[in-house]
Amino acid sequence: MAVIPVAIAGAPYDVVIEPGVLARAGAHCRPFVRKASVPVVTDEHVAAAWRETVTAGLAQAGIASEWLVLPAGEGTKSWESLARVVDFLLGQEVERKDNVIALGGGVIGDLTGFAASMVKRGCGFIQMPTTLLAQVDSSVGGKTAINTPMGKNLVGAFHQPSLVLADPSSLDTLPLRDVRAGYAEVVKYGLIDDPAFFEWCEANAQSLLAGDPAARETAIARSVAAKARIVAQDEKETTGTRALLNLGHTFGHALEAETGFGARLLHGEGVALGMVLAARYSARLGLMSGQDAGRISAHIGAVGLPASLKALGLSCDGERLKNHMLHDKKMDAGTLPFLLMRGIGQTFLARDVDLADIAAFLDSELAA
């Protein structure tokens, strides 16, 4: 078992990484549950795989559970689902000092956390992430949100969880595509500021994807430790340090918007291709070598993630993709900061990127 502290000023919490921890959820949640029962929000797929286990695990500590089961998929991060969760929590008479449980991937964690931030002006919540993407990224750091027709995660709040329980065993129930999508957020930490971890990813990615428990636990623990360090320095992206975690996301979110935030392009797949594009654009500007950009693209492609914009088969141009970026929540006084690279493990925030040049670059990638 690994226990990684997230030292947020005024709201510290632990991330517990342990195979089988969901079956022992009650022992970990008991200090955070004041009443006889706890509300649990999940989706249909996760409920089918883990509802019985979590219910029994909570019951071992004398905690009953009341469940709201939502449809699976990115479409659940919506106003309509947010209203359902809020009404459910109010119906359960949740109070400010209570905690609710978010059991699932990033969609459920983001949605439930946002609802918790609003109910009674803020109650607590416990993250139980069941996807690789959620375990290494979205369950840690307190970003909660829903999507709107204008873009991804544009309505939300910073609201830190009380506890995170990450069970690597839950990854065994996932389709390989979902594990690959989560892996994009793993390799991201190497590209941000840890070239040694990128080398580890190159050497161990196939074992991780094949289900090797040691590789998975190492990837989760190192990723969580990296994110914990960054968010502790800059919880609400006020200094720019936390913005480094958005590597690949500006390009990726534009691609998700163009493909309708659905199954055609999963979030992690968009991030993976977004990191390839960030590397290639950095090389285009002469910031990093073409060799490093090629190494990143080769690794992303080798694990089965999208590494070519043209291969998506989009019926749009660079201008349209650029326009999606104008709704990015990082827009600041009409300019959009970009995460670019000077090399592997040398990501930085650029505030002087010409969006017309981005559109031209994307046109060239669409035609490549």
N, C-alpha and C positions, 0 to 999 in steps of 0.2 A: 504494500500500500504506500502511495505517495500522498503527502498532504502539503499543498503549496499555499502559503498565505498570500492574500491579495491585500496589500497595505494601503488601502484607500483611507485618507484622513477622515476620521469621523464615521467611517462605515467599513471597517475591515471584515474580512471573511476568509474562510478556507475553501480550497478546492480539493476534494478527496478523490483520488484516482485509485480504484481498486476493483479487480474482477469480482463479480458477485455482490457488489455493494448495493444494488437495487433490492436484492433479497434480504438485505439487512438494513433497509432504509429507516425502519423505525428507531433503531438504536441511535442513528445519526440525527434524525429529525426530532427526537423527543425533547431536547432542550429548546427547540424553536416552536413547538406546538403546545398551546396553552389549554386547548379545549379537548373534548372527547373525540372530535372528528376534524379532519382537514379537507378542504376542497382540493381536487386534483383536476387540472386541465390537460387534455391530451388530444391526439387525433385517432382516427379509425385504425390506421395501420399499427401505430404504437400500442393502442389498447389491445388489439388482437394478440400482440406478442408479449406484452409486459404488464397488462392490468392485473392479472392473477398474481404475478410475482410481487408487484409493489403492494397490492392490497394485503397479501399475507405478511410481507415484510413490515409494513406499518402496524398490522394487528399484533405482531409479536411484542411490540412496545405498548400495546393497549390503545392504539390510535385507529379509529375507524376512518373511512374515507368516502367522500361524496364526489362523484365523477361527472365532468362535462366532456363529452367526446365530440370533436369537431371533424369536419371533412379534412382529409390530408391534402397537402399541396400549397404552393405559394399563394394561390387565390384566397386562402384563409386569412392572410394578413390584410384584412379589409375593415372598413368602418362597420359593416354588418356583423362580422365576427367579434369585433371589439365590443359592440353593444351586447352581444350574447354573453361574452365573458363577464362584463361588468354586471349585467343583470343576474347572472348565476352567482357571482360573489356576493352581491347585495342580498340575494335570496338566501344565501348561507349565513347571513348576518355577520359577515366578516368585519372585524374591528381593526383599528389602526395598528395595534400591537400583534395582530395575528399574522401568520404566514400562510400562503397558498403554494401549491406545488405545480410547477410547469414540467411535465413529463413528455419529452419529445425532442424534435430537432429545432433548428433555428426559428422556424415559423412559430411554433408553439411557445418557445422561450421568449421571443420578441413580443408576441401578442399578449401573453399572460403577464409579462413584466410591465408592459405599458398599461394594461388594465390595473395592475397592482399599484402603479404610480398614481392612479387617479382615484381609486376607491377610498372614500373617507379622507381624501387628500393624501393618500399614501399608506398602504399597508405593506407588509413584507412578503417576499416570495423566495422559494427554494427552487433552484434549477436542478433538474435531473435530465441531462442531455443524453440522447440515445443515438445521435449520429456523430460521425467523426468531425464534421464541420462544427457542430455545436460544442463538442467536447474540447476542441482546440481553440475555438474562437468566440462564437456568439454568446455562449453561456457565461463568459468571463468579461467583466469590464462595465456592465451596467447600461449598455446601449439597448433601448427598447423602441419599437416602432411598428407602424403598419405602412403598407404601400397605398398609393393613390393613383388615379389615371395619369397624373402628371409625372410620376416617378417613384422610385423605390426608397422606402424609409424616410419619407419627407415629413411625416407626422410622428413624433415620438418624444421620449424623455430619457434623461440619464437617471437610472434607478437601479442601484446596486442590489444584488441578491443577498440573502442572509447566509446562504450555504450553497455549494455546488457539489453534487455527487455524480461523478463520471465513471460509468461502468464499461470498460472496454469490451466486456462480453456482449454488450448490446449490439456491437458492430457485426456480430456473427449472423444477425437476422436481416442485415441490410443487403439490397442488391449491390453488386460490384460497382455499378455506375455511381451509386450514392457514396460509396467509400472513396472512389476516385475523386469525386467532386469535393469531398472533405479534405482529401490530401492536398488540394491546391492551397488551402489555408495553412497546411503544415510547411510546405516548401517555401511559402511566403516569408516565414520567419528567418530562414537562411538567407533569402535575397535582401531582406531589410538591412541586417547588420551582423550576420553570423555566417561567414563563408564556410567555416568548418561544419556547421550544421547542414548547409547545402550539400557539401561533400558526403555527409552521412546520408542525406536523402538519396543522392545518386547511388550510393552503395546498398541502401536498404529498402528502397521504395517497393520493389517487387515482393519482398518478403512481407512487408506491411500489408500490401494489397492482397496477398495470398492468405492472410490471417495469422501470421506469426505473432503470438501474444507478446513476446518480449519487444519486438519491433514496434508494435502498436502502443504499448505502455510507454516506451521511450519517447516515441513521437509525441504522444499526448502530454507527457510530463514536461518535455523540453519546450513545447509550444506554449503551454499554460504558463510556465515560468517566464518565458520571454514576454508574453502579453502582460502578465502581472507586473513585471518590472516597468513596462512602458506606461500602463494606465495609472500606476501609483505615482508616476512623475507628472502626469498630465491627464487627469480624470476626464475633463470636459473639452479637450482639444483647444485649450486657450493659449498654449505656448507653441504648438505645432509638432511637439514630439509624438503625440498620439496619432496625428495624421499619417505617420509612417505606416500604420496598420492598414491604411486604405490602398496600399500598393495593388495595382491592377483593378481597383474597384471603379474608377471613373470610366475607363474603357468598358469594363465588364457590365456596369449598370446600364450604360447606353445600349449595349448588345442585348441585355435582358429586356429593356424597354422595347426595342425593335422586334424582339421575338415574342412579346406578349407576356412576359413574366410567367412562363409555363414550362411544360415538360420538354419543349424543344431545346432549351438551353437552361440547365440548372445553374443556380447561383455560383457554385464552386467552379463549374465549367466556364462561366463568364469571367470569373476572377482569373482562372488559369490563362485563358486567352488574353485577358487584359494585361497580365504580367508579361506575356510574350510581346504584346504590342508596346508596352512601356519600354521594354528592353530594346526593341527594334527602333522605336522612335528616339530613344537615347543615343543609339548608335548612329542614327540619321543625323543627329545634331553634333556628332563627334564627341559626346560625353563619355561613352564607353566603347570598347572595341567590338567590332563585328564578331570576333571570336567568342567573347563572353555572351553576347546576345544570341549567337547560334547555339551555344552550350545550354542556355536556358530553354530555348525553343526545342532543342533536341530532347532534353529531359522531360519537358511537359508532354511532348508527343510520345515519348517512349512509354509513359505510364498510361497512355490511352486517353489523355485529355486533349481538347482541341488546341492546336498550335498554329492554325492558319485561318485567317479571316475569310478568305475566298471559299474555303471548304464549308462554311456555314450556309452558303447558297442564298445569301440575303438579296432581296430585290430593292436595294436602296443605294444611295451614294454617301460619300463621306460627309457632305453637308447635313444630311438628315441625321446621321449618327452624332455629329457635332451638336446639332440642335437638341438632341436628347440630353446632352451634357449640360446645357444651359439651365436645366432644372435640378442640377446636382446641389445637394445641401451645403456643399463647401463653397459655393459661389460667394464672392466677397467684393462688394462695390463694383460689380460688373466684370470681375476677373475670376478665373477658375484656376486655383493651384493644381499642379500635377505632381504626382510622385514619379520621379525619374531616377536613373541610376548612373553612377560613375564607374560601376563595376559590380560584380557579384558581392553582395554584402555591403554595398555603398549607396543605399537609397537616400534621396534627399527631396525636399519639397521645393519645387520651382514655381515661382509666382509670376513669371514673365513669358509664359508660353503663348504663342500666337495661335488663336483658335482657327484662323483661316489656314494656317499651316497644318494644324491637326486634321482639318477636313481634307486637305490635299494628300497628306500622308495616308489617311484612311482610304482615299480613292485608289492610291497606288497599291495598298494591301488588298483591296477588293479585286483588283485586276491581276494581282501577282499569280 
